[in-house]
Amino acid sequence: MITNTELEQKGNAFPSNVISFRKDVDTLYFTTENDVALQITILRDGLLRFRYSTTGMFAKDFSYAITKYASIGYNQLDIEEKEDCYTITTSKIICEVSRKGLLIKIYDKADGSLINQDELGFHWEESYEFGGDIVKMSKVSHDGESYFGLGDKPGHLNLKGKRFENWVTDSYAYGKDTDPIYKTIPFYTGLHNKKAYGIFFDNTFRSYFDFAQERRFVTSFWAQGGEMNYYFIYGPKMTDVVEYYTDLTGKPDLPPLWALGFHQCKWSYYPESKVKAITSKFRELQIPCDAIYLDIDYMEGFRCFTWNKEYFPDPKRMVKELEEDGFKTVAIIDPGIKIDKKYWVYKEGLENDYFCKRADGPYIKGKVWPGECYFPDFTNPKVREWWSGLFKELIEEIGVKGIWNDMNEPAVMEVPNKTFPHDVRHDYDGNPCSHRKAHNIYGMQMARATYHGVKKFSHPKRPFVITRAAYSGTQRYTSTWTGDNIANWEHLWIANVQVQRLAMSGFSFAGSDIGGFAEQPHGELYARWIQLATFHPFFRVHSSGDHGDQEPWTFDEDITDIVRKFIELRYQLLPYLYTAFWDYTERGVPLIKSLVMFDQEDVNTHYRIDEFIFGDSILACPVQEPNAKGRRMYIPRGEWYNYWTDEVVKGGKETWVDADIDSMPVFIKEGAIIPKYPVQQYVGERKIEEITLDIYYKKGKEDSQFFEDAQDGYDYTKGRFCLRSFKLTGRKNQLVIQQHKEGSYESDCKIFKLQIHGLPFEVKNIQLDNETKSLEQLHSNGCLTLMIDENFSILDLNGENEE
């Protein structure tokens, strides 16, 4: 192990002894003999912020990641000065700050167990090339400790034993373990002794994380500039950690329901006749689809906010006709603005000095799709306001429903590092800096400006935005996808890992390019990818024009039927997914949960990758190799119903599951109540007056929810929603379902079709709202079906056990 002396010889410096301490409400200040300052802010009982300075002074406090709506407040705060340390006690944790070197230890207050401790703690090295410090933190990695998070890293879900770099990078055709790629989310969750905590290192410079790779019992993170500024988040549940982190960095608004439907995209669909041919084919084949995308070829010479009138002579008419057929149009917008004196966007940007500059004054110039371009400085609030205004024609006048931000790492072609030079200057909201600091948030700030523009001109409807590049907090503004992947089986595995990892990093509204962007899938791979993506929040096929077609009918009729079957399943599950999304917007609950998040106390889940929980109650596991008739998978503890057969499986073990090409392993947690719509060709096609509730019997109790609103607009923020809370109680000879409703929204639904799975007794007596009823009972495939009024309060089914 490297000693402090060895590190000091390598240029590292460390805090010395504490010479002063003071408290100011919720913030504690420590100063050492060599002018190192530590600021600890208690934000919540289990959430502390640690901020270090090597000069005794702190720069202006500013972060793009932290939302002003973050929850703050604690129940207890006691400070005790001891001979060797200072002790900070809240209702959840005890934090010790050593008088020697400012070393930190954090304990669970409930049982005194050690959660997290510094190894060398904070140290730094002067950056002679750029000035400032390279700031570093090392912590003890406990025996058996696991690590999860860091956004879209395309490797094993468990980060233990790996090292990573955070530098947003255009990564065409990346592979397994390629690092870095498109996003920088410097947040991870640690788990040991069945307790979870989180670390969010809010530093936008190029940063690194080492999870016990270089030194077996040390985890460290460092950045090439800026402050050592991190947040410690205590669970002890992983879901709590992610919820607190998401609350800290921001929860999104509800998307319009159509955004959760199926989307079809290609580079590129043009001219108009091609777009119409694609959308007509969807309707002809009765394959549900809600959105069609226009890539860069819809523009005039790839100039953003323009239309190629040869390909699209009347875009407003076309968009209107597409909408009449149920298709929402989504258009791409990139950051590069073509240098062209006749181009109105370029002229406005130039006249107002809105483009990024080099250190010595000239504008940064780079080649992208239009040729030589200038790039707006999205870190300048005036530029963001200007940019948001540019969407008026696209959104308000033409009727485009969503915007897709690409190339916003920012990507620059034909340069060695594929992005801006380090010396490019940025406003950084009044905190001027170089691109070294702004690079990782450039795409985030473009997405932010785009979001505000689309929101402004979509009103009273909700905006829909997608981004490729992101930093922590970008989930406030936009959905995302995992970038330019490849049509092969390895990338099917990668897509599964990335979407799970993004969800546990606070960014749930994510998906992959189904089928692969680069190269060409065969029918089997395409079908298996559709099956996986049915259970991803963002559900879009996207492919490169350099390769073949990837529409659902591209392959043989059998594949088309399989694809239709799963897209229809997605549309049936929309109310279930929408409810989960509402929970995400309210509490930060991830839409997808890796098995380790679902049951962290079962050590068998810590290295499971393929299986995941969709929402709260659906277990999904893709088939990820060719010619498979099924697969082995781990069923988490509890009892689960096979979705296709209703067979009940006891979990806590690995088992074989049959899944030929037309199927995929899907299980439902016992006690779950799953709301389902009838199949529609697009959201809003029909007025839904009957909703199915799939009820899965459990001996015991289980709670479920079902959220409804107008599916778009903001009335839900004013109480015009309907939140149904169901309480299921199952006994040997009885099943009771209670419903409680909140909100003022009047649902179109008048009838619930109850499909009760696994009922272990024959129903002899039915009481509905405490009155005996004679309801028609239908039995099909071992399932009991009842039709009841949607306003019921309590349904009591009684019978005698057939045994």
C-alpha positions in Angstrom: 0.0 0.0 0.0 1.2 3.5 -0.9 2.0 5.5 2.2 1.4 9.2 2.8 5.1 9.9 2.6 5.3 8.2 -0.8 2.3 10.3 -2.0 3.9 13.5 -0.7 7.0 12.7 -2.6 4.8 12.4 -5.7 3.6 16.0 -5.2 0.5 15.3 -3.1 -0.3 17.5 -0.1 -2.6 16.7 2.9 -4.5 18.7 5.5 -2.7 19.2 8.8 -4.1 19.6 12.3 -7.4 21.5 12.9 -6.8 24.9 14.5 -10.3 26.4 14.4 -13.9 25.3 14.3 -17.2 27.1 14.2 -20.8 26.4 13.5 -23.3 28.5 11.5 -26.8 27.0 11.7 -26.5 23.9 9.5 -22.9 24.3 8.4 -19.7 23.5 10.2 -16.3 25.1 9.3 -12.9 23.6 10.1 -9.5 25.2 9.3 -6.1 23.5 9.6 -2.6 24.8 10.2 -1.8 24.7 6.5 -5.0 26.7 5.5 -7.1 23.8 4.4 -10.7 24.5 5.0 -13.5 21.9 5.3 -17.2 22.9 5.1 -19.8 20.3 6.2 -23.4 21.1 5.5 -26.1 19.0 7.1 -28.9 18.9 4.5 -31.0 16.0 5.8 -30.5 13.5 8.6 -28.8 11.2 6.2 -27.4 13.7 3.7 -24.1 15.6 4.3 -22.2 17.8 2.0 -18.3 17.9 2.2 -16.5 20.8 0.6 -12.8 21.4 0.8 -10.5 24.3 0.0 -6.7 24.3 -0.1 -6.5 28.1 0.4 -8.8 28.6 3.3 -11.3 30.4 1.0 -14.1 29.0 -1.1 -15.1 30.1 -4.5 -18.6 31.2 -5.3 -20.9 28.2 -4.6 -22.6 27.2 -7.9 -23.8 23.9 -9.4 -25.7 22.9 -12.5 -26.5 19.6 -10.9 -28.3 20.6 -7.7 -32.0 21.6 -8.0 -33.4 24.5 -6.0 -36.3 22.2 -5.1 -34.2 19.7 -3.2 -35.7 18.7 0.1 -33.7 19.9 3.1 -34.2 19.8 6.9 -33.2 17.4 9.7 -34.7 16.2 12.9 -31.6 16.2 15.0 -28.2 18.0 15.0 -25.8 17.6 17.9 -22.1 18.7 17.8 -19.6 17.4 20.3 -15.9 18.5 20.5 -13.7 15.6 21.7 -10.0 15.4 22.3 -9.2 13.7 19.0 -12.3 14.5 16.8 -15.5 16.4 16.4 -18.7 14.3 16.4 -21.8 15.3 14.3 -25.0 13.4 15.2 -28.3 13.4 13.4 -31.2 11.1 13.8 -29.7 8.7 11.2 -25.9 8.9 11.3 -22.9 9.8 13.4 -20.0 11.6 11.6 -16.6 11.9 13.1 -14.1 14.5 11.9 -10.6 13.8 13.0 -8.6 16.8 14.4 -5.6 15.3 12.6 -5.9 15.5 8.8 -9.7 16.0 8.7 -10.3 12.3 8.2 -14.0 11.3 8.1 -15.8 8.3 9.6 -19.6 7.8 9.3 -21.6 5.4 11.4 -25.2 4.2 11.4 -26.7 5.8 14.5 -29.1 2.9 15.0 -26.6 0.2 15.6 -23.2 2.0 15.6 -21.9 0.1 12.5 -19.3 1.8 10.3 -20.7 2.8 7.0 -17.9 4.8 5.3 -14.5 6.0 6.3 -11.6 7.9 4.7 -8.4 6.1 3.9 -6.0 8.9 3.1 -9.0 11.2 2.8 -8.7 14.5 1.0 -5.4 15.3 -0.6 -4.4 17.3 -3.7 -1.7 18.0 -6.2 -1.0 21.4 -7.8 -1.8 21.5 -11.5 1.3 23.3 -13.0 -0.1 23.1 -16.5 -3.5 24.8 -15.9 -3.3 26.2 -12.4 -5.5 25.2 -9.5 -5.4 21.8 -8.0 -6.0 18.2 -8.9 -8.3 17.2 -6.0 -8.4 13.7 -4.6 -10.3 11.6 -2.1 -9.6 8.0 -1.0 -11.8 5.9 1.1 -11.6 2.4 2.6 -13.2 -0.3 0.6 -14.6 -2.8 3.0 -14.4 -6.6 2.6 -17.3 -7.7 0.3 -18.3 -4.1 -0.6 -20.0 -3.6 -4.0 -20.5 -0.5 -6.0 -23.1 0.6 -8.5 -24.0 3.6 -10.7 -22.0 6.1 -12.8 -24.6 6.4 -15.5 -24.1 4.8 -18.9 -20.9 2.8 -18.5 -21.2 -0.2 -20.8 -19.7 -2.8 -18.5 -20.7 -5.2 -15.6 -23.3 -3.7 -13.4 -21.1 -4.1 -10.3 -18.2 -1.6 -10.5 -16.0 -3.4 -8.0 -12.4 -3.8 -9.3 -12.8 -1.3 -12.1 -11.6 2.2 -12.9 -13.6 4.8 -14.9 -13.1 8.2 -16.5 -15.9 10.8 -16.7 -15.5 12.9 -19.8 -18.5 13.2 -22.1 -17.4 11.6 -25.4 -18.9 10.9 -28.8 -18.4 7.2 -29.0 -19.6 5.8 -32.3 -19.9 2.0 -32.3 -18.5 1.8 -28.8 -18.1 -1.7 -27.3 -18.3 -3.5 -24.0 -16.2 -1.6 -21.3 -15.5 1.3 -23.7 -14.8 4.3 -21.4 -15.6 7.1 -21.4 -18.7 7.5 -23.5 -21.6 9.9 -23.8 -22.5 10.8 -20.2 -20.9 12.0 -17.0 -22.9 11.1 -13.8 -20.3 11.0 -11.0 -22.6 9.3 -8.5 -22.3 5.8 -7.1 -23.9 3.6 -4.5 -21.8 1.6 -2.1 -23.2 -1.5 -0.4 -21.7 -3.6 2.4 -23.1 -5.4 5.4 -26.5 -5.1 3.8 -26.4 -1.3 4.1 -26.2 1.2 1.2 -24.8 4.7 1.0 -24.2 7.1 -1.9 -21.4 9.4 -3.0 -22.1 12.2 -5.5 -18.9 14.0 -6.5 -20.2 17.3 -7.9 -17.2 18.3 -10.0 -17.6 18.9 -13.7 -13.9 18.7 -14.6 -12.6 15.4 -16.1 -12.8 13.0 -13.2 -11.9 9.5 -12.3 -13.3 6.7 -10.0 -11.3 3.7 -8.9 -13.3 1.0 -7.1 -10.5 -1.0 -5.5 -8.7 -1.7 -8.7 -5.3 -0.1 -8.0 -5.4 -0.9 -4.3 -7.7 -3.7 -3.2 -9.1 -2.1 -0.1 -9.2 1.5 -1.4 -11.9 3.3 -3.4 -10.9 6.8 -4.7 -12.2 9.6 -6.9 -10.4 12.6 -8.2 -10.7 15.5 -10.7 -8.3 17.5 -12.8 -9.5 20.8 -11.4 -12.2 22.4 -9.2 -13.1 21.6 -5.7 -13.3 18.4 -3.7 -17.1 18.8 -3.3 -19.1 15.7 -2.6 -22.4 14.6 -1.0 -22.7 11.6 1.3 -26.2 10.0 1.2 -27.2 7.3 3.6 -30.0 4.8 2.9 -29.7 2.2 4.3 -31.7 0.9 1.4 -30.4 1.4 -2.1 -33.7 2.6 -3.3 -33.6 5.3 -0.6 -30.1 6.4 -1.7 -31.2 6.8 -5.3 -34.4 8.5 -4.3 -32.5 11.0 -2.1 -29.9 11.6 -4.9 -32.7 12.1 -7.5 -34.4 14.6 -5.1 -31.1 16.4 -4.7 -30.4 16.6 -8.5 -34.0 17.0 -9.6 -37.0 14.9 -10.6 -38.6 15.3 -14.0 -42.2 16.3 -14.8 -44.5 13.7 -16.2 -44.0 13.2 -19.9 -47.0 13.1 -22.2 -48.3 9.5 -22.3 -47.6 9.2 -26.0 -43.8 9.6 -25.2 -44.0 6.2 -23.5 -45.3 4.5 -26.6 -43.4 3.1 -29.5 -41.2 5.4 -31.6 -39.7 4.8 -35.1 -36.5 6.6 -36.2 -33.8 6.3 -38.9 -31.0 8.4 -40.2 -32.9 9.5 -42.3 -36.6 9.3 -43.4 -36.9 11.6 -46.4 -38.5 12.9 -48.5 -42.1 13.3 -47.3 -43.3 10.4 -49.4 -40.9 8.1 -47.6 -42.2 9.3 -44.2 -45.8 8.8 -45.3 -45.0 5.3 -46.6 -43.5 4.3 -43.3 -46.3 5.6 -41.2 -49.0 4.2 -43.5 -47.3 0.8 -43.3 -47.6 0.9 -39.4 -51.3 1.5 -39.7 -51.8 -1.1 -42.5 -50.1 -3.8 -40.5 -51.8 -2.7 -37.2 -48.5 -2.3 -35.4 -48.9 0.4 -32.7 -46.7 3.5 -33.0 -46.9 7.0 -31.6 -43.9 8.9 -33.0 -41.9 9.3 -36.2 -38.5 11.0 -36.3 -36.9 13.4 -38.7 -33.1 13.2 -38.7 -30.7 15.8 -40.2 -31.8 15.4 -43.8 -35.0 17.3 -43.2 -33.0 20.5 -42.9 -31.7 22.7 -45.7 -28.0 21.8 -45.9 -28.1 20.5 -42.3 -28.8 24.0 -41.0 -30.8 23.8 -37.7 -34.3 25.4 -37.7 -34.6 25.2 -41.5 -36.5 22.8 -43.8 -35.4 21.3 -47.1 -38.3 22.4 -49.3 -37.5 19.9 -52.0 -37.9 17.0 -49.6 -40.6 18.7 -47.4 -42.4 21.4 -49.4 -45.1 22.0 -46.8 -43.9 20.8 -43.4 -46.9 22.2 -41.5 -49.4 20.3 -43.7 -47.3 17.1 -43.4 -47.0 17.3 -39.6 -50.7 18.0 -39.3 -51.6 15.0 -41.5 -49.3 12.8 -39.6 -50.9 13.9 -36.3 -54.3 13.1 -37.7 -53.1 9.6 -38.2 -51.8 9.4 -34.6 -48.2 10.2 -35.3 -46.3 12.8 -33.3 -43.3 14.3 -35.2 -40.0 14.5 -33.4 -37.2 16.5 -35.1 -33.4 16.5 -34.5 -31.5 19.7 -33.5 -27.7 19.7 -33.1 -25.5 22.4 -31.5 -23.3 23.2 -34.6 -24.5 26.4 -36.4 -23.2 26.6 -40.0 -21.0 29.6 -40.8 -23.2 31.2 -43.5 -23.9 34.9 -43.7 -27.3 34.2 -45.3 -28.4 31.9 -42.5 -30.6 33.7 -40.0 -29.6 31.7 -37.0 -25.9 32.2 -37.6 -26.5 35.9 -38.1 -28.4 36.3 -34.9 -25.8 34.4 -32.9 -23.0 36.4 -34.5 -24.7 39.8 -33.9 -25.3 39.0 -30.3 -21.9 37.4 -29.6 -23.6 34.1 -28.5 -20.9 31.7 -29.8 -18.1 30.1 -27.8 -14.7 31.7 -28.2 -11.1 30.5 -27.8 -8.9 32.0 -25.0 -7.4 34.6 -27.3 -10.7 35.9 -28.7 -11.6 34.1 -32.0 -14.7 31.9 -32.1 -14.2 28.2 -31.8 -14.8 26.7 -35.3 -15.4 23.0 -35.9 -16.6 20.7 -38.6 -20.0 19.0 -38.1 -22.7 17.9 -40.5 -23.2 21.3 -42.1 -19.5 21.9 -42.6 -17.7 24.6 -40.6 -19.7 25.7 -37.6 -19.8 27.9 -34.6 -21.3 26.7 -31.3 -23.6 28.6 -28.9 -22.4 29.0 -25.4 -25.3 27.3 -23.6 -23.7 28.1 -20.2 -24.8 31.8 -20.8 -28.4 32.4 -19.7 -28.9 34.9 -22.5 -27.9 32.3 -25.0 -30.2 29.7 -23.5 -33.1 32.2 -23.7 -32.3 33.0 -27.3 -32.0 29.3 -28.2 -35.3 28.5 -26.5 -37.0 31.2 -28.7 -35.7 29.6 -31.9 -38.2 26.7 -31.4 -41.3 28.9 -32.0 -41.7 28.0 -35.7 -40.9 24.3 -35.3 -43.2 23.7 -32.3 -45.9 26.4 -32.2 -46.4 27.0 -35.9 -45.5 23.7 -37.7 -46.6 21.5 -34.8 -43.5 19.3 -34.2 -44.1 17.6 -30.8 -40.6 16.7 -29.7 -37.0 17.7 -30.1 -34.0 15.4 -30.2 -30.6 16.8 -29.2 -27.7 15.0 -30.8 -23.9 15.6 -31.1 -24.0 17.7 -28.0 -21.0 16.3 -26.2 -20.1 18.6 -28.1 -18.9 16.4 -31.0 -16.5 17.9 -33.5 -15.3 16.0 -36.6 -11.8 15.6 -37.9 -10.0 16.7 -34.7 -7.9 14.4 -32.5 -10.0 14.8 -29.3 -13.4 14.9 -31.1 -14.5 18.0 -29.1 -13.5 21.5 -28.2 -10.0 22.4 -27.2 -9.4 23.0 -23.5 -8.9 26.8 -23.9 -12.4 27.5 -25.2 -14.1 30.0 -22.8 -17.6 29.7 -21.3 -19.8 32.1 -19.3 -20.9 29.4 -16.9 -23.8 31.5 -15.6 -21.5 34.3 -14.5 -18.6 32.1 -13.4 -16.3 32.4 -16.4 -14.2 29.3 -17.0 -12.5 27.1 -19.6 -13.9 24.2 -21.5 -12.1 21.9 -19.0 -14.8 22.8 -16.5 -17.7 23.3 -18.9 -17.2 20.3 -21.2 -19.2 17.8 -19.2 -22.2 20.1 -18.8 -22.3 21.5 -22.3 -24.8 18.9 -23.6 -26.9 19.3 -20.4 -27.2 23.0 -20.8 -28.2 22.6 -24.5 -30.9 20.1 -23.4 -32.0 22.6 -20.7 -32.4 25.4 -23.2 -34.1 23.1 -25.7 -36.5 21.9 -22.9 -37.5 25.4 -22.0 -38.1 26.3 -25.7 -40.2 23.2 -26.4 -42.1 23.7 -23.1 -42.8 27.4 -23.9 -44.2 26.7 -27.4 -45.9 23.4 -26.6 -48.0 24.9 -23.8 -50.5 23.8 -22.6 -49.1 20.4 -23.6 -46.0 18.9 -22.0 -42.6 19.0 -23.8 -40.7 15.9 -25.0 -36.9 16.2 -25.4 -34.2 13.7 -25.9 -30.5 14.2 -25.3 -27.3 12.1 -26.0 -24.9 13.9 -23.7 -25.7 14.5 -20.0 -24.4 15.4 -16.5 -26.0 14.7 -13.2 -29.4 16.5 -13.0 -30.1 16.4 -16.8 -33.1 14.1 -16.0 -34.9 17.3 -15.0 -35.2 18.3 -18.6 -35.1 15.4 -20.9 -35.1 11.7 -21.7 -32.0 10.0 -23.1 -30.8 7.1 -25.2 -27.5 5.2 -25.0 -25.9 6.4 -28.2 -24.5 4.8 -31.4 -24.6 1.2 -30.6 -24.1 -1.9 -32.8 -26.4 -4.5 -34.2 -24.9 -7.5 -32.4 -25.8 -9.7 -29.4 -23.1 -8.1 -27.2 -24.9 -4.8 -27.6 -28.2 -6.3 -26.6 -26.5 -7.2 -23.3 -24.9 -3.7 -23.1 -28.3 -2.0 -23.7 -29.8 -4.0 -20.7 -26.9 -3.0 -18.4 -26.9 0.7 -19.5 -30.6 1.3 -18.9 -30.4 -0.4 -15.5 -27.4 1.6 -14.6 -28.9 4.9 -15.7 -32.0 4.2 -13.6 -29.9 3.6 -10.5 -28.1 6.9 -11.4 -31.3 8.9 -11.2 -31.9 9.0 -15.0 -34.8 6.5 -15.5 -36.3 7.8 -18.8 -33.8 6.0 -21.0 -33.6 3.4 -23.7 -31.3 2.2 -26.5 -31.3 2.2 -30.3 -33.4 -0.9 -30.7 -31.8 -3.3 -33.2 -28.5 -1.4 -33.1 -27.6 1.9 -34.8 -24.6 0.6 -36.7 -24.6 -2.5 -39.0 -27.6 -4.7 -39.6 -29.4 -7.1 -37.3 -31.1 -10.3 -38.4 -34.7 -11.0 -37.5 -34.0 -13.0 -34.4 -31.7 -10.3 -32.8 -34.3 -7.6 -33.7 -37.1 -9.5 -32.1 -35.1 -10.2 -28.9 -34.2 -6.5 -28.7 -37.8 -5.4 -29.1 -38.7 -7.8 -26.3 -36.1 -6.3 -24.0 -37.0 -2.7 -24.9 -40.7 -3.3 -24.2 -39.7 -3.0 -20.6 -37.4 0.0 -21.1 -39.0 3.5 -20.4 -37.9 4.9 -23.7 -38.9 2.6 -26.6 -37.4 3.6 -29.9 -36.0 1.9 -33.0 -33.2 3.9 -34.6 -30.7 2.9 -37.2 -28.1 4.3 -39.6 -28.8 4.9 -43.2 -25.4 3.4 -44.0 -27.0 0.0 -43.3 -30.3 -1.8 -44.0 -33.9 -1.1 -43.0 -35.1 -1.7 -39.4 -38.8 -1.3 -39.5 -40.9 -4.0 -37.7 -41.8 -5.6 -41.1 -38.3 -5.7 -42.5 -37.8 -9.3 -41.6 -40.1 -12.3 -42.2 -43.8 -12.5 -41.3 -43.0 -14.5 -38.1 -40.7 -11.8 -36.8 -43.3 -9.1 -37.7 -45.9 -11.0 -35.6 -43.6 -11.3 -32.7 -42.7 -7.6 -32.8 -46.3 -6.7 -33.0 -47.2 -8.9 -30.0 -44.6 -7.2 -27.8 -45.4 -3.7 -28.9 -49.1 -4.4 -28.2 -48.0 -5.7 -24.8 -46.2 -2.3 -24.2 -49.4 -0.5 -25.1 -51.4 -2.7 -22.7 -48.9 -1.9 -19.9 -48.9 1.9 -20.5 -51.1 2.7 -17.4 -48.8 0.6 -15.3 -45.7 2.4 -16.6 -47.3 5.8 -16.4 -48.1 5.1 -12.7 -44.5 4.1 -12.1 -43.4 7.3 -13.9 -45.7 9.3 -11.6 -44.0 7.7 -8.6 -40.6 8.6 -10.2 -41.7 12.3 -10.5 -43.0 12.4 -7.0 -40.4 10.5 -5.0 -37.6 9.7 -7.4 -38.3 6.0 -7.4 -36.4 4.4 -10.3 -38.6 3.1 -13.1 -36.3 0.1 -13.4 -34.6 -1.7 -10.5 -31.7 -4.0 -10.8 -32.2 -7.1 -8.6 -29.7 -5.7 -6.1 -32.0 -2.7 -5.6 -35.0 -4.9 -5.3 -33.4 -7.2 -2.6 -30.0 -5.9 -1.5 -30.0 -8.3 1.5 -29.8 -11.3 -0.8 -26.1 -11.4 -1.7 -27.0 -13.5 -4.8 -28.3 -10.3 -6.4 -25.1 -8.3 -6.1 -23.6 -9.7 -9.3 -26.8 -10.4 -11.3 -27.0 -8.4 -14.5 -29.6 -9.7 -16.9 -32.7 -9.7 -14.7 -34.5 -6.5 -13.6 -37.7 -5.2 -12.1 -39.9 -3.0 -14.4 -41.9 -0.7 -12.1 -42.6 -2.4 -8.8 -44.0 -5.8 -9.7 -42.8 -7.1 -13.1 -39.6 -9.2 -13.4 -38.1 -9.2 -16.9 -35.1 -11.1 -18.3 -34.1 -10.8 -21.9 -32.8 -13.7 -24.0 -29.4 -12.6 -25.1 -28.0 -15.3 -27.4 -29.0 -16.8 -30.7 -31.0 -20.0 -31.2 -32.2 -20.1 -27.6 -35.3 -21.9 -26.5 -35.1 -20.4 -23.0 -32.5 -19.5 -20.4 -31.5 -19.8 -16.8 -32.3 -16.8 -14.7 -32.4 -15.8 -11.1 -35.8 -15.4 -9.5 -35.6 -13.1 -6.5 -37.0 -14.1 -3.2 -40.8 -14.4 -2.8 -43.3 -16.0 -5.1 -43.8 -15.0 -8.8 -46.3 -15.8 -11.5 -45.1 -16.7 -14.9 -46.8 -14.0 -17.0 -47.5 -16.4 -19.9 -48.6 -19.5 -18.0 -49.6 -18.4 -14.5 -47.3 -21.0 -13.1 -46.2 -19.9 -9.6 -42.4 -20.0 -9.0 -40.8 -19.8 -5.6 -37.8 -17.4 -5.8 -34.4 -17.1 -4.1 -32.8 -19.4 -6.7 -31.7 -19.7 -10.3 -34.1 -21.7 -12.6 -34.6 -22.6 -16.2 -37.4 -20.7 -18.0 -38.7 -21.7 -21.4 -38.7 -18.8 -23.9 -38.7 -19.6 -27.6 -38.3 -16.8 -30.1 -41.9 -15.6 -29.6 -41.5 -15.3 -25.8 -39.4 -13.8 -23.1 -39.1 -14.6 -19.4 -41.6 -12.3 -17.6 -42.9 -12.8 -14.1 -45.4 -10.9 -11.9 -44.9 -10.5 -8.1 -47.6 -12.2 -6.1 -50.1 -9.7 -4.7 -49.6 -7.3 -7.6 -52.5 -5.5 -9.3 -51.5 -4.5 -12.9 -53.7 -2.0 -14.7 -53.9 -2.6 -18.5 -55.4 -0.8 -21.4 -56.9 -2.4 -24.5 -54.5 -2.3 -27.4 -54.5 1.0 -29.3 -52.6 1.9 -32.5 -51.5 5.2 -30.7 -52.2 6.9 -27.5 -55.6 8.7 -27.6 -56.9 6.6 -30.5 -59.9 5.6 -28.5 -61.9 6.5 -25.4 -61.0 3.9 -22.9 -64.1 3.0 -20.8 -63.0 -0.4 -19.6 -59.6 -1.1 -18.0 -58.3 -4.5 -17.0 -56.9 -5.1 -13.6 -54.7 -8.2 -13.5 -54.8 -9.4 -9.9 -52.3 -12.0 -8.7 -53.5 -13.8 -5.6 -51.2 -13.7 -2.5 -51.7 -15.2 0.9 -51.0 -12.0 2.8 -51.2 -8.3 2.1 -49.9 -6.2 -0.8 -50.4 -2.6 -1.9 -50.6 -1.3 -5.5 -51.4 2.0 -7.1 -52.9 3.2 -10.4 -52.5 6.8 -11.5 -54.6 8.5 -14.2 -54.9 12.0 -15.6 -55.5 13.7 -18.9 -52.3 12.0 -20.3 -50.9 15.4 -21.2 -51.0 19.0 -20.0 -50.5 20.3 -16.4 -53.9 19.9 -14.8 -52.5 17.0 -12.8 -50.3 19.6 -10.9 -53.6 21.3 -9.8 -55.1 18.1 -8.3 -56.9 17.0 -11.4 -55.7 13.4 -11.3 -57.0 10.2 -10.0 -54.8 8.1 -7.8 -56.2 4.8 -6.9 -54.6 2.9 -4.0 -55.4 -0.8 -3.8 -54.9 -3.0 -0.8 -55.0 -6.7 -1.4 -55.5 -9.1 1.5 -55.5 -12.8 0.7 -56.4 -15.7 3.0 -56.9 -19.4 2.5 -60.6 -19.0 1.7 -60.9 -15.2 1.0 -59.6 -12.4 -1.2 -60.4 -8.8 -0.3 -59.5 -5.9 -2.5 -60.0 -2.3 -1.2 -59.8 0.8 -3.3 -59.2 4.4 -2.1 -59.3 7.3 -4.6 -57.6 10.7 -4.4 -57.8 13.6 -6.8 -60.6 15.3 -8.8 -59.9 13.8 -12.3 -63.0 12.1 -13.7 -61.7 9.0 -15.5 -63.2 7.8 -18.8 -63.1 4.3 -17.3 -66.5 3.1 -16.1 -65.8 -0.6 -15.7 -63.0 -2.6 -14.3 -62.4 -6.0 -15.8 -60.9 -8.0 -13.0 -58.7 -11.0 -14.0 -57.8 -12.8 -10.9 -54.9 -15.2 -11.2 -54.0 -18.1 -8.9 -57.2 -18.0 -6.8 -56.9 -21.1 -4.6 -60.6 -21.5 -3.9 -63.9 -21.6 -5.7 -65.9 -18.3 -5.1 -69.2 -19.0 -3.3 -70.0 -15.5 -2.1 -69.3 -12.1 -3.5 -69.7 -8.9 -1.5 -69.3 -5.6 -3.2 -69.2 -2.5 -1.0 -70.7 -4.7 1.8 -73.7 -5.9 -0.3 -74.0 -9.4 -1.5 -73.9 -9.5 -5.3 -74.5 -12.1 -8.0 -71.9 -11.2 -10.5 -71.3 -13.2 -13.6 -68.1 -15.2 -13.2 -66.1 -16.2 -16.2 -63.3 -18.8 -16.0 -60.6 -18.9 -18.7 -57.1 -20.5 -18.5 -57.5 -20.9 -14.7 -58.3 -17.2 -14.4 -61.4 -15.8 -12.8 -62.9 -12.8 -14.5 -65.4 -10.3 -13.0 -66.8 -7.0 -14.3 -67.4 -4.3 -11.7 -67.9 -0.6 -11.4 -64.7 1.4 -11.3 -65.9 3.3 -8.2 -66.0 0.3 -5.9 -64.5 0.6 -2.4 -64.3 -3.0 -1.3 -64.6 -6.3 -3.0 -64.8 -9.5 -0.8 -64.6 -12.9 -2.5 -65.3 -15.9 -0.2 -65.3 -19.6 -0.9 -64.3 -23.0 0.2 -60.8 -24.3 -0.5 -61.0 -27.1 -3.0 -58.7 -29.2 -0.9 
